[in-house]
Amino acid sequence: MNEHATSPSAEHHAFQAEVSRLLHLMVHSVYSNKDIFLRELVSNAADACEKLRYSALSEPGLLAGDETLAITIETDEAGRRLAVVDTGIGMSREEMIDNLGTIARSGTRAFLEGLKDAREGGALIGRFGVGFYAAFMVAERVRVTSRKAGTEAAHAWESDGKGEFTVEPVALADAPARGTRVELFLAEDAADYAKDATVERIVRAYSAHVPVPIRGRARDGEPREVADGSALWMKPKASVGPEEYREFYHTVADAFDDPALTVHYRAEGRHEYAVLVFVPSQKPFDLFDPARKGRLKLYVRRVFITDEAGVLPGWLRFVRGVIDSEDLPLNISREMLQTNPILEAIGRNVTSRVLSEIGKLADSDPEAFGRIIETFGPVLKEGLYEAPDRRDELFKLVRFRTTTGGDAWRSLADVVKDFKENQTAIYYALGESRQQVLASPQLEGYAARGLEVLVLTDPVDAFWVRTAIGYDGKPFRSITQGAADLDAIRLPEGAGEESAPPEDVARLVAALKEALGDKVSDVRTSARLAASAVCLVAPEFGLDRLAEKLMSRHEGNRFDMKPVLEINPSHALVRALAAKAAAGELEPVRAAAPLLHGQARILDGEAPDDPAAFAQAMSTLMEKGLA
């Protein structure tokens, strides 16, 4: 049969929409390093071999006739063809359709959703592994022939990457005895990839570390070993070079950035295991996937078990790499992995080591440390909430923007070291953006005294800061909750304006309480205000103002906590109202009360509770003023 002809038994399928977009990107890619397509195909072939190695533990018959697990790369320079053949698990017809026609990983979807056009996508390829579909960067047509281990049927998948693919049964004689053959019919400008020398150069550069032997074979030639299949993580650290680490990271993390941190060691003692993990320098596309799954690969004595073992906590899900245990049973099920005490012990120890190594970077390589904080700081802070036993370790690592630190990252140790005289607490402000926090009226009194305030704008901040007791014996205190304890901290000379007489202010407070009724839980004078007339704060016990909003938004609960209205006795408007209250002229005070309350809500990022009444009162006040 002509190899370009379609068999009458071939089924025609359309690609899933996301795959079509990805294929269009591959075919029209402007990404310069097209060598990576071979790395992706070899990586897939190695995974197929590892899956068979694992499955054969419970079904030895799957290896019957040939226990060899290997990858062979066949070249045909004259025919402009390249094939990657593995003796792995293979695929059934249904798996071919699912694996080669649809995208299941949410991270890949996120990648595609981030594409605005092919030009931007070309740059993004360098930040995300595209797996099998990378073949279309160099191939005019791809044919995949596979026979699943333990079955008596073989099928072929074929496509030119233009929106459709076919699947058809093939004779066993035309398929691998077991495993998969991916054959690329190379484009004219990619003919160089059919040369032995080119293939060997790429394999040695990108795939020499995969735990499966790789052989090369020219057409009608004898196979020769290109890579011996020795696992990189089992080698002594001193024998592995930076390039090997970098290329292994690219493979294991399915990424193209350079790692910000490499952690490679072997643990011996109560538990024996090898670790080779990386902290990326750029966010993985699935970093904020709701499942919060890690992507570490777990091996047991070099047998691949799973890449979703949950060895590390969710707040370290950005760590990529391999853990290989000598102690776990080879037949361990995924269900048993969830509660296995050995794996839990390994997870605790690796977590400690990763945190320790990140901490060392702060002194040895501040630039790399800064990249990690910039990229993964919000994720690390999830640990402050979820892992109270790790808070002391994490408090040494996490960094914050502050009101006095400009764009610099500040540690809690830095903040405590620069405490003002008589300061006893670490102050923080929650907000949805830095600009919003810096514009908060509640910040004025702290700024006037030169106090440093943590600017907390990550959603997780509202949760961990409620449960953290403090740092170095200093409690955390919100600037928008409870009474401000600022009286003991001096204002600079000349700062602050003359306040209204205390007795006049007391009459004003009483009048405002009466006028506002149950809209507020209290009215009081404020030490936290310097320039604004009023602000709202949360009561001493309960939720911070922003925390209340976030909890309502994320948990669907409506918290009906009445805020406290604070007034600034040195503000001209408050002084004038205090004089009216002292003179017994309460009507202007009653008229001003809803305006002051509405103004405070607006400053808090909310609408007045009765916008129409607020607008009417404002209009009336303006008319009187103009008259």
C-alpha positions as CSV (number, residue, x, y, z in Angstrom):
1,M,0.0,0.0,0.0
2,N,1.3,3.5,-0.8
3,E,2.4,5.0,2.5
4,H,0.6,8.2,1.7
5,A,-2.7,6.5,0.9
6,T,-5.4,6.2,3.5
7,S,-6.6,2.7,4.3
8,P,-10.4,2.1,3.9
9,S,-10.4,1.0,7.6
10,A,-8.9,4.2,8.8
11,E,-11.0,6.3,11.2
12,H,-10.9,10.1,10.8
13,H,-10.9,12.3,13.8
14,A,-10.6,16.1,14.4
15,F,-8.2,17.4,16.9
16,Q,-9.4,18.9,20.1
17,A,-9.5,22.7,19.7
18,E,-6.6,23.2,22.1
19,V,-4.5,20.7,20.2
20,S,-5.3,22.4,16.9
21,R,-4.0,25.7,18.3
22,L,-0.9,24.0,19.7
23,L,-0.2,22.3,16.3
24,H,-0.6,25.6,14.5
25,L,1.9,27.1,16.8
26,M,4.4,24.2,16.3
27,V,4.0,24.3,12.5
28,H,4.5,28.1,12.3
29,S,6.9,28.3,15.2
30,V,9.6,30.9,15.2
31,Y,11.4,29.3,18.1
32,S,15.0,28.9,17.1
33,N,16.0,25.8,19.0
34,K,14.0,23.1,17.2
35,D,16.4,20.5,18.6
36,I,14.1,20.1,21.6
37,F,11.6,18.1,19.6
38,L,13.9,15.1,19.9
39,R,14.3,15.6,23.7
40,E,10.5,15.6,24.0
41,L,10.1,12.4,22.0
42,V,12.9,10.6,23.9
43,S,11.4,11.8,27.2
44,N,8.0,10.3,26.2
45,A,9.7,7.0,25.2
46,A,11.5,6.8,28.5
47,D,8.3,7.4,30.4
48,A,6.7,4.5,28.4
49,C,9.5,2.2,29.4
50,E,9.3,3.2,33.0
51,K,5.6,2.6,33.1
52,L,6.1,-0.9,31.7
53,R,8.8,-1.6,34.3
54,Y,6.3,-0.7,37.0
55,S,3.4,-2.6,35.5
56,A,5.5,-5.7,35.1
57,L,6.0,-5.9,38.9
58,S,2.4,-7.1,39.2
59,E,2.1,-8.6,35.7
60,P,5.5,-10.2,34.8
61,G,3.9,-11.6,31.6
62,L,4.0,-8.1,30.1
63,L,7.8,-8.6,29.5
64,A,7.4,-12.1,28.1
65,G,9.8,-12.7,25.2
66,D,11.9,-9.6,25.7
67,E,12.8,-8.0,29.0
68,T,14.8,-5.3,27.4
69,L,13.7,-1.7,28.0
70,A,15.4,0.6,25.5
71,I,15.0,3.4,23.1
72,T,16.3,3.2,19.5
73,I,16.5,6.2,17.2
74,E,16.6,5.3,13.6
75,T,17.8,7.6,10.9
76,D,17.3,7.5,7.1
77,E,19.1,10.4,5.6
78,A,18.2,9.5,2.0
79,G,14.5,9.2,2.8
80,R,14.5,12.2,5.1
81,R,13.0,10.2,8.0
82,L,13.6,9.9,11.7
83,A,12.0,7.4,14.0
84,V,12.0,7.0,17.8
85,V,11.2,3.5,18.9
86,D,10.7,2.3,22.4
87,T,10.0,-1.1,24.0
88,G,7.7,0.4,26.6
89,I,4.1,0.0,27.6
90,G,2.6,0.9,24.2
91,M,-0.8,2.3,23.4
92,S,-4.2,0.8,22.5
93,R,-6.5,2.4,19.9
94,E,-8.4,4.3,22.6
95,E,-5.2,5.6,24.3
96,M,-3.9,6.8,20.9
97,I,-7.0,8.9,20.4
98,D,-6.9,10.2,24.0
99,N,-3.2,10.8,24.3
100,L,-2.5,12.2,20.8
101,G,-5.7,13.9,20.0
102,T,-6.6,15.7,23.3
103,I,-4.9,17.7,26.0
104,A,-5.6,16.6,29.6
105,R,-3.1,18.5,31.6
106,S,-4.5,21.8,33.0
107,G,-1.0,23.3,32.8
108,T,-1.0,22.9,29.0
109,R,-4.5,24.5,28.8
110,A,-3.1,27.4,30.9
111,F,-0.3,27.7,28.4
112,L,-2.7,27.9,25.5
113,E,-5.0,30.3,27.2
114,G,-2.0,32.6,27.7
115,L,-1.4,32.8,24.0
116,K,-2.5,35.9,22.2
117,D,-0.9,35.2,18.9
118,A,1.6,33.0,17.2
119,R,4.4,35.5,17.8
120,E,3.9,35.5,21.5
121,G,3.5,31.8,21.5
122,G,6.8,31.3,19.7
123,A,8.5,33.0,22.7
124,L,6.4,31.0,25.2
125,I,7.5,27.7,23.8
126,G,10.8,28.3,25.6
127,R,8.9,28.3,28.9
128,F,6.8,25.2,28.5
129,G,7.4,21.7,27.3
130,V,5.0,20.8,24.5
131,G,5.7,17.0,24.4
132,F,4.8,15.0,21.4
133,Y,3.4,17.9,19.4
134,A,6.9,19.4,19.2
135,A,7.5,16.9,16.4
136,F,5.5,19.1,14.0
137,M,8.2,21.8,14.3
138,V,10.3,19.7,12.0
139,A,7.9,17.1,10.4
140,E,5.5,17.4,7.5
141,R,3.8,14.3,8.6
142,V,4.0,12.0,11.7
143,R,3.0,8.4,11.9
144,V,2.8,6.6,15.3
145,T,2.5,2.8,15.3
146,S,2.0,1.1,18.7
147,R,1.3,-2.2,20.2
148,K,0.3,-2.3,23.9
149,A,2.2,-4.8,26.0
150,G,0.3,-8.0,26.6
151,T,-2.2,-7.5,23.6
152,E,-2.5,-9.0,20.2
153,A,-3.5,-5.8,18.3
154,A,-1.6,-2.9,16.8
155,H,-2.8,0.5,15.5
156,A,-1.3,3.4,13.6
157,W,-2.0,7.1,14.2
158,E,-1.1,9.6,11.4
159,S,-1.5,13.3,10.9
160,D,0.0,16.2,9.0
161,G,-0.9,18.5,11.9
162,K,-3.5,20.4,9.9
163,G,-6.6,19.7,12.0
164,E,-7.2,16.0,11.5
165,F,-5.7,12.6,12.3
166,T,-6.5,9.0,11.4
167,V,-6.3,5.8,13.4
168,E,-6.3,2.4,11.8
169,P,-5.4,-1.2,12.7
170,V,-2.2,-2.6,11.3
171,A,-0.7,-6.0,10.9
172,L,1.5,-7.2,13.8
173,A,4.3,-7.6,11.4
174,D,4.2,-3.9,10.6
175,A,4.3,-2.8,14.3
176,P,6.8,-3.1,17.1
177,A,6.7,-6.4,19.1
178,R,5.8,-4.2,22.0
179,G,5.9,-0.4,22.5
180,T,5.7,2.5,20.1
181,R,7.4,3.7,17.0
182,V,7.1,7.5,16.2
183,E,8.1,8.1,12.6
184,L,8.8,11.7,11.4
185,F,8.7,12.5,7.7
186,L,10.9,15.5,7.9
187,A,10.3,18.9,6.2
188,E,12.9,19.9,3.6
189,D,14.5,22.5,5.9
190,A,14.8,19.9,8.7
191,A,16.6,17.2,6.7
192,D,19.7,17.6,8.9
193,Y,17.8,15.7,11.7
194,A,18.0,12.5,9.7
195,K,21.8,12.5,10.1
196,D,23.4,10.2,12.7
197,A,25.8,12.9,13.9
198,T,23.0,15.4,14.5
199,V,20.9,12.9,16.4
200,E,23.8,11.9,18.6
201,R,24.7,15.5,19.4
202,I,21.2,16.3,20.5
203,V,20.8,13.1,22.6
204,R,24.1,13.7,24.4
205,A,23.2,17.3,25.0
206,Y,19.6,16.8,26.2
207,S,18.8,13.2,27.0
208,A,22.0,11.4,28.2
209,H,20.6,11.3,31.7
210,V,17.3,9.4,31.1
211,P,17.1,6.1,33.0
212,V,16.7,4.0,29.8
213,P,19.5,3.1,27.4
214,I,19.4,5.0,24.1
215,R,20.7,3.5,20.9
216,G,21.3,5.0,17.5
217,R,20.9,3.1,14.2
218,A,21.2,4.3,10.6
219,R,19.1,2.6,8.0
220,D,20.1,-1.1,7.6
221,G,22.9,-0.5,10.1
222,E,23.8,-2.1,13.4
223,P,22.6,-0.3,16.6
224,R,25.2,1.5,18.7
225,E,24.9,2.9,22.2
226,V,24.4,6.7,22.5
227,A,23.5,6.9,26.2
228,D,23.9,4.1,28.8
229,G,20.7,4.8,30.8
230,S,22.4,5.5,34.1
231,A,20.2,7.7,36.2
232,L,21.7,11.1,36.8
233,W,20.3,11.3,40.4
234,M,22.3,8.2,41.4
235,K,25.6,9.7,40.3
236,P,27.8,11.4,42.9
237,K,27.2,15.2,42.9
238,A,30.9,15.9,42.1
239,S,30.7,13.9,38.8
240,V,27.7,15.9,37.4
241,G,28.3,19.2,35.6
242,P,26.1,22.3,35.4
243,E,25.0,21.5,31.8
244,E,23.9,18.0,32.8
245,Y,21.8,19.4,35.7
246,R,20.3,22.0,33.4
247,E,19.3,19.6,30.7
248,F,17.9,17.1,33.2
249,Y,15.9,19.9,34.7
250,H,14.5,20.8,31.3
251,T,13.4,17.1,30.9
252,V,12.1,16.4,34.3
253,A,10.3,19.7,34.8
254,D,9.0,19.9,31.2
255,A,10.4,23.5,31.1
256,F,12.9,25.7,29.4
257,D,14.0,28.2,32.0
258,D,17.1,27.6,34.0
259,P,16.7,26.4,37.6
260,A,17.2,29.0,40.3
261,L,18.3,26.3,42.8
262,T,19.5,22.7,42.4
263,V,19.4,20.3,45.4
264,H,21.2,16.9,44.9
265,Y,22.1,14.6,47.7
266,R,21.9,11.0,48.9
267,A,20.4,10.3,52.4
268,E,21.6,7.3,54.4
269,G,20.6,6.1,57.8
270,R,17.2,5.2,58.9
271,H,15.9,5.7,55.4
272,E,18.0,5.6,52.2
273,Y,17.0,7.6,49.2
274,A,18.5,9.8,46.5
275,V,17.2,13.3,45.8
276,L,17.7,15.6,42.7
277,V,15.2,18.4,42.8
278,F,15.1,21.9,41.4
279,V,13.4,25.3,42.2
280,P,12.5,26.9,38.8
281,S,13.2,30.5,38.0
282,Q,9.9,31.0,36.3
283,K,6.3,30.0,37.4
284,P,5.1,26.7,36.0
285,F,1.9,27.1,34.2
286,D,0.0,24.8,36.6
287,L,1.3,26.6,39.7
288,F,-2.2,27.9,40.7
289,D,-4.1,24.9,39.5
290,P,-6.8,24.3,42.2
291,A,-5.6,20.7,42.7
292,R,-2.3,22.1,44.0
293,K,-0.5,18.9,43.0
294,G,3.3,18.6,43.0
295,R,5.2,17.3,40.0
296,L,8.0,15.3,41.7
297,K,8.7,11.9,40.2
298,L,8.9,9.1,42.7
299,Y,11.1,6.0,42.0
300,V,11.8,3.0,44.1
301,R,15.2,1.4,43.3
302,R,15.1,3.1,39.9
303,V,11.6,1.9,39.1
304,F,9.3,4.7,38.2
305,I,6.2,4.7,40.5
306,T,4.4,8.0,39.9
307,D,4.8,11.7,39.3
308,E,2.0,12.7,41.6
309,A,3.0,11.1,44.9
310,G,2.5,14.2,47.0
311,V,5.9,13.8,48.6
312,L,6.2,17.6,49.4
313,P,3.5,19.8,50.8
314,G,1.3,21.8,48.5
315,W,3.1,25.0,49.3
316,L,6.3,23.5,47.7
317,R,4.4,22.3,44.6
318,F,6.7,24.4,42.4
319,V,9.7,22.1,43.2
320,R,10.5,19.7,40.3
321,G,12.7,16.6,40.2
322,V,13.2,13.1,41.3
323,I,13.2,11.2,44.6
324,D,14.4,7.6,44.5
325,S,13.8,5.4,47.6
326,E,15.6,2.3,48.6
327,D,13.1,1.4,51.3
328,L,9.6,1.6,49.8
329,P,8.1,-1.6,48.4
330,L,8.1,-1.9,44.7
331,N,4.4,-2.9,44.6
332,I,3.2,0.1,46.6
333,S,-0.2,1.4,45.3
334,R,-1.1,5.0,44.9
335,E,-3.6,4.7,47.7
336,M,-0.9,3.4,50.1
337,L,1.4,6.3,49.1
338,Q,-1.0,8.7,50.7
339,T,-0.4,7.3,54.2
340,N,3.0,5.6,54.0
341,P,5.1,6.4,57.0
342,I,8.4,6.0,55.1
343,L,7.3,8.4,52.4
344,E,6.0,10.9,55.0
345,A,9.5,10.8,56.7
346,I,11.2,11.3,53.4
347,G,8.8,14.2,52.6
348,R,9.6,15.9,56.0
349,N,13.3,15.6,55.5
350,V,13.3,16.7,51.9
351,T,11.1,19.7,52.8
352,S,13.6,20.7,55.5
353,R,16.5,20.4,53.1
354,V,14.8,22.4,50.4
355,L,14.0,25.2,52.8
356,S,17.5,25.2,54.2
357,E,19.0,25.4,50.7
358,I,16.7,28.3,49.7
359,G,17.8,30.1,52.9
360,K,21.5,29.7,52.1
361,L,20.9,31.5,48.8
362,A,20.0,34.6,50.7
363,D,23.7,35.0,51.6
364,S,25.5,33.1,48.8
365,D,23.4,34.2,45.8
366,P,21.1,37.1,46.7
367,E,20.0,37.5,43.0
368,A,18.8,33.8,42.8
369,F,17.2,34.1,46.2
370,G,15.4,37.3,45.0
371,R,14.1,35.5,41.9
372,I,12.6,32.7,44.1
373,I,10.9,35.1,46.4
374,E,9.6,37.2,43.6
375,T,8.2,34.1,41.8
376,F,7.2,31.8,44.6
377,G,6.9,34.0,47.7
378,P,3.1,33.9,47.7
379,V,3.2,30.1,47.5
380,L,5.7,29.8,50.3
381,K,3.4,31.9,52.5
382,E,0.7,29.3,52.1
383,G,3.0,27.2,54.4
384,L,2.7,29.9,57.1
385,Y,-1.0,29.0,57.3
386,E,-1.0,25.3,56.6
387,A,2.1,24.2,58.5
388,P,2.4,25.9,61.9
389,D,5.3,23.6,62.7
390,R,7.3,25.1,59.8
391,R,6.6,28.8,60.7
392,D,10.0,29.4,62.3
393,E,11.8,28.1,59.2
394,L,9.5,30.0,56.8
395,F,9.7,33.3,58.7
396,K,13.4,33.2,57.9
397,L,12.7,32.9,54.2
398,V,9.6,34.9,53.4
399,R,10.1,38.6,52.4
400,F,7.8,41.5,52.4
401,R,7.3,44.9,50.7
402,T,6.8,47.5,53.4
403,T,5.7,51.1,53.6
404,T,9.2,52.4,54.2
405,G,11.3,49.9,52.2
406,G,10.5,51.1,48.7
407,D,10.9,48.2,46.2
408,A,13.3,46.3,48.4
409,W,12.3,42.9,49.9
410,R,12.4,43.1,53.7
411,S,12.8,40.2,56.1
412,L,11.0,40.1,59.4
413,A,14.4,40.3,61.1
414,D,15.1,43.5,59.2
415,V,11.8,45.0,60.3
416,V,12.3,44.1,64.0
417,K,15.8,45.4,63.9
418,D,14.5,48.8,62.8
419,F,11.8,49.1,65.5
420,K,11.1,52.6,66.8
421,E,11.5,53.4,70.4
422,N,8.6,51.9,72.5
423,Q,7.4,49.9,69.5
424,T,6.2,46.5,70.6
425,A,4.4,45.0,67.6
426,I,5.0,44.2,63.9
427,Y,2.4,46.3,62.1
428,Y,0.7,45.1,58.9
429,A,-1.8,46.3,56.4
430,L,-3.9,44.0,54.2
431,G,-5.0,45.2,50.8
432,E,-5.7,44.1,47.3
433,S,-2.8,46.2,45.9
434,R,0.2,48.1,47.2
435,Q,-1.2,51.3,45.9
436,Q,-4.5,50.7,47.8
437,V,-2.6,50.1,51.0
438,L,-0.4,53.2,50.7
439,A,-3.5,55.3,50.1
440,S,-5.2,54.0,53.2
441,P,-6.2,56.7,55.7
442,Q,-5.5,54.2,58.5
443,L,-1.8,54.3,57.6
444,E,-1.4,58.0,58.2
445,G,-0.6,57.9,61.9
446,Y,2.0,55.1,61.4
447,A,3.6,57.0,58.5
448,A,3.7,60.2,60.5
449,R,5.8,58.4,63.1
450,G,8.0,56.7,60.6
451,L,6.8,53.2,61.5
452,E,7.4,50.4,59.0
453,V,4.3,48.5,58.1
454,L,4.2,45.2,56.2
455,V,2.2,45.6,52.9
456,L,0.3,42.3,52.6
457,T,-1.5,42.0,49.2
458,D,-1.5,38.2,48.5
459,P,-4.8,36.5,49.2
460,V,-3.1,34.0,51.6
461,D,-1.9,36.9,53.8
462,A,-5.4,37.4,55.3
463,F,-5.3,33.8,56.5
464,W,-1.8,33.2,57.9
465,V,-1.5,36.5,59.7
466,R,-4.7,35.6,61.7
467,T,-3.2,32.4,63.1
468,A,0.5,33.4,63.5
469,I,1.2,34.4,67.1
470,G,4.2,36.6,66.2
471,Y,7.8,36.6,65.3
472,D,10.7,37.0,67.8
473,G,8.3,37.6,70.6
474,K,6.7,40.5,68.7
475,P,3.0,40.1,67.9
476,F,1.5,40.9,64.5
477,R,-1.0,43.8,64.6
478,S,-3.3,45.1,61.9
479,I,-3.4,48.8,61.3
480,T,-7.1,48.5,60.5
481,Q,-8.3,46.6,63.6
482,G,-8.7,47.5,67.2
483,A,-7.4,50.6,68.9
484,A,-4.1,52.0,67.6
485,D,-1.4,51.7,70.3
486,L,0.5,54.7,69.0
487,D,0.4,57.0,72.0
488,A,3.7,55.7,73.4
489,I,5.5,56.4,70.0
490,R,6.4,60.0,69.6
491,L,5.5,62.1,66.6
492,P,8.4,64.0,65.1
493,E,8.9,67.6,66.4
494,G,6.4,69.9,64.7
495,A,4.2,67.1,63.4
496,G,0.5,67.1,64.1
497,E,-2.0,69.9,64.3
498,E,-3.9,71.4,67.2
499,S,-6.8,69.2,68.3
500,A,-10.3,70.2,69.3
501,P,-10.8,70.4,73.0
502,P,-11.4,66.9,74.5
503,E,-14.8,67.9,76.0
504,D,-16.0,69.2,72.6
505,V,-14.8,66.0,70.9
506,A,-16.6,63.9,73.5
507,R,-19.9,65.7,72.7
508,L,-19.3,65.2,69.0
509,V,-18.6,61.4,69.5
510,A,-21.9,61.0,71.5
511,A,-23.9,62.9,68.8
512,L,-22.4,60.8,66.0
513,K,-23.1,57.6,67.8
514,E,-26.7,58.6,68.2
515,A,-27.0,59.7,64.6
516,L,-25.4,56.6,63.1
517,G,-27.1,54.0,65.3
518,D,-26.4,50.4,64.4
519,K,-24.4,51.3,61.3
520,V,-21.3,51.2,63.5
521,S,-20.3,49.4,66.6
522,D,-18.6,52.5,68.1
523,V,-17.3,56.0,67.4
524,R,-14.0,57.1,68.9
525,T,-11.1,59.5,68.4
526,S,-8.2,58.1,66.4
527,A,-4.4,58.1,66.8
528,R,-4.0,56.4,63.4
529,L,-5.3,59.4,61.4
530,A,-3.1,62.3,60.5
531,A,-4.6,63.9,57.3
532,S,-8.0,62.4,56.8
533,A,-11.1,63.2,58.8
534,V,-12.4,59.7,59.4
535,C,-11.8,56.1,58.7
536,L,-13.3,52.7,59.5
537,V,-11.6,50.0,61.5
538,A,-12.5,46.5,62.7
539,P,-13.4,45.9,66.3
540,E,-10.6,44.5,68.6
541,F,-11.8,40.9,68.3
542,G,-12.9,39.3,65.0
543,L,-11.7,39.8,61.5
544,D,-9.6,42.5,59.9
545,R,-11.5,44.6,57.5
546,L,-10.0,43.1,54.3
547,A,-9.9,39.6,55.8
548,E,-13.7,39.9,56.4
549,K,-14.2,40.8,52.7
550,L,-11.9,37.9,51.5
551,M,-13.6,35.4,53.7
552,S,-17.0,36.5,52.5
553,R,-15.8,36.2,48.9
554,H,-14.0,32.9,49.1
555,E,-16.1,31.0,51.6
556,G,-19.5,32.4,50.7
557,N,-20.2,33.5,54.3
558,R,-21.5,37.0,55.0
559,F,-19.9,38.4,58.1
560,D,-22.0,41.2,59.6
561,M,-19.4,42.8,61.9
562,K,-20.2,46.4,62.5
563,P,-17.1,48.6,62.1
564,V,-15.8,51.3,64.3
565,L,-15.8,54.9,63.0
566,E,-12.7,56.8,64.0
567,I,-12.5,60.6,63.8
568,N,-9.4,62.8,63.7
569,P,-9.8,65.5,66.3
570,S,-7.1,67.7,64.7
571,H,-8.9,67.8,61.3
572,A,-10.5,71.1,60.4
573,L,-13.9,69.5,59.6
574,V,-13.9,67.5,62.9
575,R,-12.9,70.6,64.8
576,A,-15.8,72.6,63.3
577,L,-18.3,69.8,64.0
578,A,-17.0,69.5,67.6
579,A,-17.6,73.2,68.1
580,K,-21.1,72.9,66.8
581,A,-21.8,69.9,69.2
582,A,-20.3,71.9,72.1
583,A,-22.6,74.8,71.3
584,G,-25.6,72.5,71.3
585,E,-26.1,72.8,67.5
586,L,-26.8,69.1,66.8
587,E,-28.7,69.4,63.5
588,P,-25.5,70.0,61.4
589,V,-23.8,67.1,63.2
590,R,-26.7,64.8,62.4
591,A,-26.6,65.9,58.8
592,A,-22.9,65.4,58.6
593,A,-22.9,61.9,60.2
594,P,-24.0,59.8,57.1
595,L,-21.6,61.9,55.0
596,L,-18.7,61.1,57.3
597,H,-19.7,57.4,57.4
598,G,-20.1,57.3,53.6
599,Q,-16.7,59.1,53.2
600,A,-15.1,56.5,55.4
601,R,-16.6,53.6,53.4
602,I,-15.4,55.2,50.1
603,L,-11.9,55.5,51.5
604,D,-12.2,51.8,52.4
605,G,-12.9,50.9,48.8
606,E,-16.7,50.4,49.3
607,A,-19.8,52.3,48.2
608,P,-21.8,54.2,50.8
609,D,-24.4,51.9,52.3
610,D,-27.2,54.1,50.8
611,P,-25.6,55.8,47.7
612,A,-28.8,57.7,46.9
613,A,-29.1,59.2,50.4
614,F,-25.4,60.0,50.4
615,A,-25.6,61.8,47.0
616,Q,-28.7,63.7,48.2
617,A,-27.0,64.8,51.4
618,M,-23.9,65.8,49.5
619,S,-25.9,67.9,47.1
620,T,-27.8,69.6,50.0
621,L,-24.5,70.4,51.7
622,M,-23.0,71.8,48.6
623,E,-26.0,74.0,47.9
624,K,-25.8,75.5,51.4
625,G,-22.2,76.1,51.0
626,L,-22.6,77.8,47.6
627,A,-25.5,79.9,48.9
